[in-house]
Amino acid sequence: MSSSEGAESGASRDRPQRPCTLCASPAAALQCSRCKTAYCDPDCQRADWRNGHRLTCAPPQDDERSE
């Protein structure tokens, strides 16, 4: 096991690793607190917000409430 694998395993243990929505970097460590969209760093998150994410961002739909 390399040292980079050991460092990543603790951070990604709680959720599956997803690529950054904006730049497709495989190291997406952040997510939108409202809709859970993945980002690699605050710069990508900020850029996506300015590019229109703020207009489409919504909390995930809860299927149980619609019944």
Residue pairs with C-beta under 8 A, 6 or more apart in sequence:
8 17
11 29
17 26
17 27
17 28
18 28
18 38
19 25
19 26
19 28
19 38
20 26
20 27
20 28
20 38
20 39
20 40
20 41
20 44
21 28
21 37
21 38
21 39
21 44
21 48
22 39
22 40
22 44
22 45
22 47
22 48
22 51
23 40
23 44
25 40
25 44
27 40
28 38
28 39
28 40
29 39
29 40
29 41
30 38
30 39
30 40
30 41
30 42
30 45
31 37
31 38
31 39
32 39
32 45
32 53
32 57
34 57
34 58
34 59
35 57
35 58
35 59
35 60
36 60
37 48
37 53
37 57
39 45
39 48
